[in-house]
Amino acid sequence: MGLGAATTTAITAALLAGALALQMRERRYKLWIYWLTVVLVSVVGTQVTDILTDKLGVSLFVSTGVFACALAAVFAVWFRAERTLSIHAIVTLRREAFYWLAILLTFALGTAAGDLATEALGLGFNLGVVIFGTVLAALALARGLGANPVLTFWLAYVVTRPLGASLGDLLSQAREYGGLGFGTANTSLVFLVVIVALVGGLSLVPPSREPEGRGRA
């Protein structure tokens, strides 16, 4: 749309601030507010990495390492303060603040790691989808076999970002760059429709199956 990186980031950051204000004000899980916040966090987290890479020239190796260390530090401080990292135990504002900071860093880390794999290391979009999809499936299998639910959740959350980015790039990028050439606008619209449909489906889940308090499902 030609808005430029700075203007776009300012707009999305303002929208995220508003969504977070609404989210943090709610005492119980509100489906549409929560997922709106997740979408905006994902966009801003991606933009942080893109600005570092494209505008400031920070190496993807460096940004991946820095975000990984930052996320580990957040988890360490969160666990030391609350003795749990479970999303089902998010029943206070402080825990929710830790949660959203961790989510922001998972998207920034996932973007950096995905770009590192598909671009800097030359794996390409097709192989990126296969690799990250396989890792996500392996995490789901591990969880089904009894692996730690908190660990598998957060690992999966990190992996979903490079998987989504690889899939989005595969669909949107021109054929000469290894994509299918559907364009950014069309690809974004498809993903938006899918997100709305999925969240709409979640809205049909009986209230008894929703998480209690401020907890997240």
N, C-alpha and C positions, 0 to 999 in steps of 0.2 A: 504493500500500500504506500510505500515511499515515506513512511514516517521517520525512519532512521532509528538506530539502536537506542540513542539516549531518550528520545520522546517515547518510544514504545516501552522501554523499561520503566520510565516514570509513570506511564499510564497503568501498566500492569501492577507495579508496586503499590500504587494508590488503590487500585481495585482489591489487591490482596489485603492491604491494611483494613479496608472497609469490611471485607469478608471475615477476616480474623476477629475484628471487633464484634461482629454479629455472632460468630461462632463461640467466642470466649464468654459472651454474655449469656448464652443458653446454658441452662442447668442440666438439660438432658439432650440426648442425641437427636438432632434434627437432620433428616436425610439430605435434603437439597442444599442446606447451608453448608453441611459438612463436605459434600462432594464438590460444591462450587469452590470451597476453600482448597481442597486437594488439587483441583485443576489449576487454580491460580498459583498455588505453590509450585506446581510442576513447571509452569511457564516461567516464573521468576527464577527458579533454580536453574533452569536451562539457560536463561538469559545471562545469569551470573557467569556461568562457564563460557558462554559464547563471547561475552565482553572481554573476559580475561584472555581468551585465545585469539579472537579476531581483531580486537581493538588494542589490547595491551601487549600482545605477542608472547604471552606466557605459554611455555611448553605444556602440552597435554600430559607429559610424564610428570611434570611438576604439579600441575593443578590436580591430577588424579591423586598423587601422594598427599598433597596438602588437604584436600577434602576428606580423604580416608582418615588421616590423623585427626582432623577436626571432628568428624563423626565419632571416632573412637573416644575422643575427649568428652564429647557431649554425653555419650553413653556412660562413661566412667563417672562423671559428675552426677548424672541423673541417678545411677544406681547407688552411688554413695549417699545421696540425699534421700532417696525414696526406697531403697532396697528392692526395687523391682523395675523391670523394663516392659512389663506386660501391658499391652494395650487395653486389656480388660480391667486394669487397675487404675485407669486414668479417671479419678474421681475428684481431683482438686485442680484449681487453676494452675498451680505450680507444675504439676505433672503434665498438664495439657500444654503449657509453655515449652517444657522439655520436648514433648511429642512433636510439636510443629517445627521447632528448630531442627530436630532430628530429621523430619520429613524433608525440610528444605535442603539439608545437606545430602540426603540420599539422592535427591534429584540432581543436585549439582555434581555429586560424585558419579552418579550413573551416566550423566551426559558426558563428563570428561572421560570416563572409562570406555564408554561406547565409541566416542570419537577417536580415542586412542587405538582401539581395536580395529575399527572399520576404515579409518583414514590414515593415521600415523603408521600403523603396522601393516596397512594394506590388505586387510582381510576382505574388505568389500561388504556391501549391504546384504547380499544373499547369504554369505557365510556368517555374517553377524547375526542375522535372524536365526539361522540354524544353531549357532553356538549358544547364544543367550536363551533361545527357546529350550534347548536341551538342558541347560543349567537350571532353568526355572522348573522344568519337568522333573529333574532329578531332586530338586528341593521339595517339590510336592510329594514325590515318592518317599523321600526320607521322612517327611512329616507323617505320611501314612503308616510308615513302619515304626513310628514311635520316637522320632528325633525331637529334640527340644523345640517346643512350639514358638517360644520367643525368638530364639536364634534363627530358626527357619523363616519366620515372618520377616524379620529385618533383612536377612540376606535376600529373600525374594523381593522385598521392596526396592532394594538397590538394583537388582537385576532387571526388574520390569522397565526401568528407564532406558537402558541401552537397547533392550529388546524393542520397546516402542519406537525409539529413535531410529533404529535400523530398519524397522518395518516402514515407518513414515518416510524415511529417505529412499527406500527401495521403491515405494509407490510414487513419490513426488519428483524425484530427481530425473533429469533428462536421460535418455537412453545412452548418450555418449559418456555419461558419468556413471553408468552401471545401474540406473534406475529404470522404471517402467514409463516415466514421462507423463503421469497423470496431473502433475502440477501441485503447487503448495495449497492453493485455494481449494481445489477439489478434494485433495487428501484431507485437509483440515475439516472440511464440511462432513466428509464421511465419518471421520473419527468423532466429531461432535454429535452426529446423529446416533452413533453406536453408544456413546457415553450416556446421552439422554435416555436412550432405550433401556440400557442396563440399569440406570438409576431409577427409571420409571418402574422397571420390573421389581427392583428392591422395595419400592414403595408399596407393593402388593403383599409383601411379607407380613404375616400377622404380627401385631405389636409385641406379643409374648416372646418372639424370637429376636427382638432387637436388644442391643446391649443395655445394661442397667447404668444409671447415673450418667457420668460423662464418658463412660467406657466406649471403646471403639470396636466394631466387629470387622 
